[in-house]
């Protein structure tokens, strides 16, 4: 009865008011009036409580649903590994699955940039560049949606800028590349100050420090103005730390650290023995990792080991799931020429636009130095 009476309390109150105003001769007694008023007050309190609860719940759900995260979960790790092996489509499929199931995870959008970077950097297709370059800003905006207290907040933005800087060099946008490099380096440096134990940051800062350390004394005033101070010794120490670290974050980017280490060791420090020692000790999989096969082939070409480079390209897995990298044809041709002659490798005097200006010089790391100087 109590529940039923409360269920019509508001209607009763309205009827009471109407009777009190329009039927003065038939007004209800005071007891009835007080009971109805008390019930109405109780109803208002209950309604206010329910309204506040529902509103708070909606706000909480909205905030929770919109909270962006940097979750380098197992599927993202698999996608990253696939892309680093140049199994681009397989990696993108995993990233698309992750986006559907976890739309608030920002890592898939970050790894999308790796896929574009490799295709643009190696193949230098102007049409593809024109189509994809707008994605740079979109991805940076996406990364900025994440929590600022994460080491990935600045790291992902800096890495995207770094990759686009290298792409811009390939497409002749040298001045834009300089500023892109500076923005990337400053972000990496700031992130290292905030998160000194985040090892991937040391890998990237170290690589840039090493390259900046090769800039001739006569031009260092320019890099000093830009804040791009370098040191080969300090830079290589940072890269070495990333290669050897047992930290979980270092293991995520382990194979990428091998890539930086090998190129910098050979082309900057000129220590080929240490390069081949690492390749042997770490047992780099040149059969199933297309990127490693290309790396070993180029390192072989620049270290008078043409037959070794030819073997790396010939023995790799030629499954169609790997990206079509046109640079491999040029590289293989160079290796075969070097095997038959003692002439130094050709530089970039090729007519094919897709191959022009690719990193084929004897010191490819100096491409970046040339941009700055």
N, C-alpha and C positions, 0 to 999 in steps of 0.2 A: 504493500500500500504506500509506504513511504517513497519507494522508487517511482511508482506511478504518479503520486501527487507531485513529486518534483518534476516529472516529465512534462506537466502542463503548467508549471509555475508561471512562465512568461505570459502565456495566454490568459491565465487567471488574473495576473496583474493588469493586463490591458483591459480585460472585462471589468475589473474592479474600478479602474480609473474612469472608464466610460460611464459606469453606473454612478460614480461619485459626482461626476460633472453634470451629466445630462438627466439623472434621475434623483434629484436632491431629496425627494420624499421617501426614497426607498434605498438609502445608503446602507452599506453593510456595517456591522458593528465593529468596534475598535479591535477586538480580539482577532477577527478575521482579517482586518486590515494589517495588523502587525505581523500576523503569520505570513501573509502574502508578501509583504515588504521584506521580511527576513529571508524568505525563500528566494526572492528576486536578488537580494544582495549576495546570497550564497551562490546563486547561479552565475552572477557576474564575476565573482572571484574565481569560480571554477573555469569559466570561459577564458578569463585573462590568463590563467595558468596554462591551459591547453594551448592557447594561441602563442604564448611565449615559448612553450616547449617545442611546438611544431616549427616556429620560426628559427629557433636555435638549431634544431635538427637539420633543417634545410640548409642553413648557412654552413654547418659543419660538413654535411655531405658535399656541398658545392666546393668548399675549400679542399676537402680530401680528394674529390674527383679531379680537381685541376692541379694538384701538386705534381710538378714535373720532377723527374729523377734521372740520375745517370747510373743506370744499372747495367754493368758489364757482365750480364748473366751468361750461363753456358751457351745459349743459342747465339748471343752476340759474339762470344769468343769463337764459336764455330764459323760464323759469318766473316769475322775479321781474318781468321786463318785462311779461309777460302779465297778472300780477296787478295791477301798477301801472297798467295800462290798463283794469282792471276786466274783463278776460277771465278771470274766476275759474276756470271749469271747465277751460279750456285749460291754465292754469298748474298746477292741481292734478293734471291728468293727467301732465304732465311731472315733477312732484314724485314721483308714485307710481312712475313708471318709474325714476327715480333711486333711490328707496328699494329697489326690487327688485334693481337691479344693483349698488348700492353701499350696503348696509345700515348701514355704519359712518359714512357721511357725515351730519353733523348739520344741515347747511344746509337740506335739504328740510323738516325739522321746524320750523325757525325760520321759513321762508317760509310754512308753513301758517298761522302766526299772522297774517300780513298778510291772507290771504284772509278769516279770521274777523273781523279788525278792520274791514275795509271794509264787510262785510255788516252787522255789528252797529252800527257807527258811523252809517251812512247810513240803514238801515232800522229800527233800534231795535225789533226783534221780540222781545218778552219770552220767547216760547217758545224761540226760537233761543238767546237769552242763557242761559236756564236749562239748555239742553242743552250749550252749548259752554264755559261758564265753568270747568268742572272741568279743561278742557284747559290752562288757564293753568299750574297747578302741575305737570302732567305734562311740559309743554314746558320749563319752567324746570329740572326735574330732568334732562331729556334734555340740555339745553345744558351742565349742570354736569358731564356725563360727558366732555367734551372736554378737550384739553390746556390747562392753565392758562397756558402760555407763548404762547398765541395771542391776538392782539388781539380775536378774535371771542368768546373765553371770557366776558368781562364784557360786551362790547358786545351780544351776542345776548340775554343775560339782561336787561340794562337796557332794550333796545328792546321786549322783550316786556312788561315791567312798565309802560313808558311807554304802550304801546298799550292795555293793559288799564285804565290809569288814565283815559284818555279815554273808554273804553267805560263805565266805572263812573260817570263824570260823567253820561253820557246816561241811565243807569238809576237815577239818584238816590242812588247810594252815595257821597256826597260825602266823608265822613270817610275811608272806605277809599281813595278816590282820592287824597286828600292824602298819605297814607302811601305809596301806590304811587308817586306822583310823587317823593317824597323818596328812596325806595329806588332808583328809576331814576336820578335825578340823581347820587346818591352813587356809584353804580356807574359811570356815564359819567365822572364826575370822576376816580375812581380809575383807570379805564382810560386816561384821558388822561395821567395821571402816568406810568403804566407804558409807554405807547406814544404818545409825543407826536406822532409823524409819521403816525398813523393818522387820516386825514382824516374819514371818516364820523363819528368820535367828536366832532370839532369841530363838525360840522353839528348834532348833537343837543344837545351842551352849549350851543352858541350859541343855538339856538332856545329852550331853557329859560331861559338867562340873559336873553334879550330879554324874555320874558314876565314873569319875576320882577322885571325892572327897571321894570315899569309899576305895581308895587304901591305904593299911597300911603304916604307917610312915616309916617303914624299907625299903619300895620299892619306896618311892616318889622321891628318887634321880634319879631313872631311868626315871620316867615320867617327872621330871624337865628337864633332859637332852633332852628329846624328845619334850619338850614344851607343855606337856599335863597337865597343872595345873588345878586343880579342886576345887570346893567348893559346897557342898551339898546345903547350904543355898542360895548362889547366883544362882546356877543352877536351883533350884526349883522356885526361884523368876522369872527367865526368862521364864520357862515353864508356870507358873501361869499367867504371862502377856499374853502369846500367847493364853491361854484358855479364858481369859476375854476380850481381846482387841476387839474393835469395828472396827478396821481398815479393809479395803477391803481385803488386802493381808492376814490378819489373818483369815478372814471368809472363804477364799479359802481352807485353811488347818485346819479348825476347828476340824473336826472329828479325824484327825491325831494327833492333839494336845491333845485330850481327851485320846487317846491311850497311848501316852508317859506319861501323867500325872498320869493315873491310875496305870501303872506298877511301875513308880518311887515312887509314894506315898506309895504303899504297900511294895515293895521289898527293897527299900532303906530307906525311912523314917519310915516304919512300922506304918502307920496311916490308918488302914483299914476303920475306921469310915468315914474319909474324902473321901475315894474312893467310898464307897457305897452312900454317900451323893451326890457326883457329878453325879454318874450314875442315881440316882433318880431325881435330880434337872434338869439335861439336858435331861432326858427321852431318854436315849440311846436306839436306836431301835435294840434290839437283835433278833427280829423276821426276819427282812428283811436285816439286816447287819450281814452277816456270821462272819466277823472279830470280831465284837463286841460280838457275841454269844460265840465264842471261847475264847475271852478275859475274859468275865464274868465267863465262866466255869473254866478257869484256876485260876482266882483270887478266886473263890469259893473253889476250891480244896485246895488252900494254906491258906484258912481262915476258915476251918472247916464248910463250908457251902455246903456240897456235894449235897444235894437235890436241892438246888438253881441252882448249875451248871448243874445237870442232866436236870432240867426243861428248862434251857436256850438252851441246845442242842436239846432237844426233841421238843420244841415249835418253833424253827426257821423254816423259809421257806425252804422246801426241794426241791424246783424247780431244774430241771437239768441245769438251766442256771448258777448255782453256781459251782465254781471249786470243784473238788474232792480232799479234804484234808484228807489224810490218818491219820494224827495225831489226828483227832477227835476221831477215834476208840480207840486209846490208852488212850486219855484223858477221854473218857466216861467210859472206863474200870476202870481207876484209881478212878474216882468219885464213881462208884458203890462199889468198894472195900472199899473206905473210909466211905461210908455210913453204911457198915456192920461191920466195925472194927475200933478200936481206934489206929491201927498201923499207923505210919507215912507213907506218900506217898513213893512209890518206886522211885528210881532215874532213871538211864538210863541203867539198866541191862536188856536190851531187845535184842532179837535175830534178829528182823526184821531190815535190813539195812536201810530201809526208815524211821525208827523211832529212830534209834540209835543216841545218842548225841543230840537229840532235847531238847529244853529248858524245861525240866521236873523237874529239881531240885527245891528245896525249894527256892533258891535264883537265878533265871535265869539271873538276871542282872549281877551277878558276873561272868558269862561266859566271858564277855568282860574283866573284871578286871583280870581274870585268864590268859587271853591271854597276857595282858601287863606285868603281874608280873611273 
